[in-house]
Amino acid sequence: MKQRAVVGVLIALLVALALPVSAQQGTTEVRGRVVDPQGAVLPGVTVTVRNQDTGMYRETVSGSDGTFIATGIVPGKYQVVAELQGFKK
């Protein structure tokens, strides 16, 4: 009888641990580099990565080398917009 109780507790524990795993959703990041038409890097550019279906977005600013990283991106269809005063979107 004691063995059955231990097995029951182990099964309950495994089920409890498995439930949160099934609810997790993978995320990724979008990395890039902003350059002008001549290939010169552009620091200080506001980059917005917007999910087309939900409207949720991540906003970041390019660094001194023109690179940017937007984290916490869930799977979906996205629009990426870069804005800097004096340049077109």
N, C-alpha and C positions, 0 to 999 in steps of 0.2 A: 504494500500500500504506500509506503514511504517513497518508493522508487517512482510510482505513478505521479505523486505530488511533485516530485522534483522535475519529472519530464513535463508535466503540465506548466510549471513555472517557467521552464526553459522555453517552451513553445510560446507562451504569453509574452515573454521577454523578446523573443525573436520577432514576433508580430508587431510589438510596440516599436521596436527599432526600425522595422521595415517601412512603417507607415510614413514617417517624415521623409524618407528617401524617395518614395514614389511621388511626393508633392514638389520636389525640387525641380527647378527649371534652370537649364544651363544659361550662362551669360558669357559674353566675350567683350572685346574692345575693338574700337576702330582707331587705327593709327594712320597718320599721313604727314605730308610735308607740303606747306603752302609756298608756291613760287609764282613769280610774275611771268609774263610771256617770254622774257629773255632768260628765264631760269634762275634769277636771283631770289634768294629766300626772303620771306616776308614774316617778320616777327610781329606779335601783337594783333594777329588776325583772330576775330571771333568766329569760331567754327561751331555750328549747330547741327547735331545729328538727330533728326526727327523721325519717329516711327509713323509711317503712312497710315496704319490702321488705327492706332490708339491715340496719336497726337502727343504721346510722351516724348520728351527730348532730353538730350544731354548737351550742355554748352561748355566749351573750353576755349582757351586762347593759345595760339601758337607761341612757342618759345623763341629764344634768340636765334636758333638755327632753323626756324620755320616749322618745326615738328609739333604735332599735337597728338593727344591720346584722349579718347572718350571711352570711359569704362562703364560697366554695368549694362551692356547692350544685350537685350534678349532677342531671340530669333524673330525675324520679320523683314518687311520691306522698308527701307529707309531713304530719306533725302538728306544729303549733306550740303550745307550752305556755308560759304566763307564770306565774311564781310570785313572790310577795312576802308576807312574814310579815304576817298580819292580813287577808289577802285570800284568796278561793277561787281555785283554779287556773282 
